[in-house]
Amino acid sequence: MWLVALVALTACRAATSAPTAVFQTAKGPVPVSLEIVADDASRTRGLMYRNHLDDGHGMLFVFDDESDRAFWMKNTLIPLDMIFIGADRKIVGIVENAAPQTLTERRVNGLSQYVLEIGGGLSAQLGIRAGQAVELQSIPPAVF
């Protein structure tokens, strides 16, 4: 009996989805697999020193509250799109193709609680635009 329970538990864990952001675009739903950073140290490091980010993947920066957010690209080796998302899970604005290894502050007009970084140029390619809804799926409860 315990073997059946163990197999069932393993199957449930395997079926558990990875954290994902799903953008509701004019082209239809666009999923992005997420790496989540929700503490000061991991948010500060972000995607620094990485030389590649797969299409369909991104890093979601999670904050405790909505605020005016600014990001930079110090020690970031690849161009990125920064998607600023409000507490209502709608896109506030997008900074496209942020140049690597710069200290220029990137921000949008409006408050955001989440910022999702994806490969530079992907927002336009995928049809991701300001005002669209974003569904955050399979995010661990401890993050929120």
LUMZAZA-261767 format. One record per residue (C-alpha): x, y, z. Coordinates in nm, 3 decimals. Example, Ala and Ser with C-alpha at 12.3 -4.5 7.8 and 13.67 -1.06 7.14 Angstrom:
# residues 2
px|py|pz
1.230|-0.450|0.780
1.367|-0.106|0.714
END
This chain:
# residues 144
px|py|pz
0.000|0.000|0.000
0.276|0.246|0.088
0.434|0.180|-0.252
0.112|0.290|-0.427
0.106|0.608|-0.218
0.471|0.679|-0.301
0.411|0.630|-0.674
0.103|0.856|-0.658
0.297|1.127|-0.472
0.582|1.110|-0.725
0.334|1.137|-1.014
0.168|1.441|-0.854
0.504|1.614|-0.813
0.597|1.539|-1.174
0.264|1.679|-1.294
0.309|2.002|-1.099
0.364|2.286|-1.341
0.664|2.512|-1.332
0.601|2.879|-1.256
0.467|3.048|-1.568
0.346|3.389|-1.681
0.076|3.374|-1.948
0.024|3.694|-2.147
-0.317|3.746|-2.306
-0.218|3.891|-2.645
-0.407|3.959|-2.967
-0.230|3.652|-3.108
-0.359|3.439|-2.818
-0.203|3.326|-2.489
0.177|3.349|-2.472
0.340|3.144|-2.192
0.680|3.229|-2.043
0.853|2.991|-1.799
0.971|3.176|-1.491
1.265|3.190|-1.261
1.139|3.382|-0.957
1.344|3.624|-0.748
1.169|3.762|-0.443
1.440|3.864|-0.195
1.679|4.159|-0.200
1.994|3.959|-0.275
1.850|3.766|-0.570
1.675|4.077|-0.708
2.004|4.267|-0.693
2.189|3.994|-0.885
1.906|3.931|-1.132
2.038|3.814|-1.469
2.388|3.956|-1.421
2.677|3.754|-1.563
2.454|3.528|-1.773
2.540|3.507|-2.140
2.216|3.348|-2.259
1.843|3.342|-2.186
1.632|3.088|-2.372
1.331|3.208|-2.570
1.018|3.141|-2.369
1.200|3.189|-2.039
1.235|3.487|-1.811
1.307|3.612|-1.462
1.017|3.748|-1.254
1.112|4.004|-0.991
0.850|4.000|-0.714
0.813|4.291|-0.471
0.596|4.327|-0.160
0.411|4.631|-0.291
0.346|4.849|-0.593
0.598|5.126|-0.645
0.786|5.322|-0.908
1.055|5.072|-1.009
1.386|5.137|-1.184
1.625|4.874|-1.321
1.974|4.892|-1.462
2.189|4.656|-1.670
2.515|4.661|-1.474
2.705|4.338|-1.542
2.417|4.208|-1.753
2.565|4.062|-2.068
2.255|4.026|-2.288
1.990|4.275|-2.407
1.660|4.238|-2.225
1.298|4.349|-2.244
1.166|4.459|-1.905
0.792|4.411|-1.860
0.655|4.612|-1.567
0.338|4.458|-1.421
0.098|4.615|-1.171
-0.060|4.451|-0.866
-0.371|4.404|-1.083
-0.158|4.180|-1.310
-0.179|4.413|-1.609
0.123|4.537|-1.800
0.203|4.894|-1.697
0.475|4.938|-1.959
0.769|4.776|-2.134
1.131|4.880|-2.177
1.244|4.706|-2.496
1.597|4.599|-2.582
1.771|4.746|-2.278
2.139|4.770|-2.371
2.373|4.541|-2.174
2.633|4.663|-1.925
2.491|5.009|-1.869
2.393|5.201|-1.557
2.108|5.391|-1.722
1.789|5.359|-1.515
1.507|5.190|-1.701
1.153|5.261|-1.584
0.800|5.317|-1.707
0.533|5.567|-1.611
0.328|5.396|-1.346
0.353|5.169|-1.044
0.451|4.804|-1.065
0.473|4.513|-0.823
0.638|4.271|-1.066
0.898|4.308|-1.337
0.959|4.030|-1.587
1.281|4.025|-1.785
1.287|3.833|-2.114
1.522|3.833|-2.412
1.561|4.165|-2.590
1.308|4.214|-2.869
1.080|3.927|-2.767
0.798|4.150|-2.640
0.737|4.293|-2.986
0.789|3.957|-3.156
0.535|3.785|-2.927
0.279|4.068|-2.937
0.318|4.160|-2.570
0.190|4.516|-2.511
0.109|4.756|-2.227
-0.241|4.710|-2.087
-0.256|4.334|-2.147
-0.345|4.093|-1.865
-0.084|3.857|-1.725
-0.176|3.535|-1.546
0.089|3.413|-1.301
0.054|3.036|-1.268
0.208|2.785|-1.024
0.384|3.052|-0.821
0.476|2.914|-0.476
0.251|3.065|-0.206
0.553|3.178|-0.003
0.638|3.423|-0.283
0.313|3.617|-0.248
END
